[in-house]
């Protein structure tokens, strides 16, 4: 799944970073053109990992936006994501995130975050925050509406059995 997700990310972005506490586990699985960022405090959750990734990316030549993408999204569709990416240049400068939202809940692990949100995120974490839902509700974030196609694309796979079931279901 990591290979599939990174390939989709590479089709949509100039640079792909993979944040993990165990880069050596994935070296043989992914293309060498991807850069690994090391998660220094594993187990703290994806919000803390995002903050760590931001700080490492900021030391390089940073882009204006970061597309945070979970590795368990096997149904990503390049064209749909590119449509979302095309909206980034149209956002007001005060908008700090563009994130899919369905049924009142954010889908933060397929969202876009302006690099300028880094200090806000650090402050939130320092105050004990760990919830993407809470953090995003406090940000000037624009929701991306999620219809049937988007919901299918955002399906996350938690086990090999889920993926096998989904593949079987798709053939019916």
Buried (B, 14 or more C-beta within 10 A) or exposed (E): BBEEBBBBBBEBBEBBBBBBEEBEEBEEEBEEEBBBBBBEEEEBEBBBBBBBBBBBBEEEEBEEBBBBBBBBBBBBEEEBBEEBBEEBEEBEEEBBBBBBBBEEEBBBBBBBBBBEBBEBBEEBBEEEBEEBEEBBEEBBBBBBEBEEEBBBBBEBBEEEEBBEEBEEEEEE
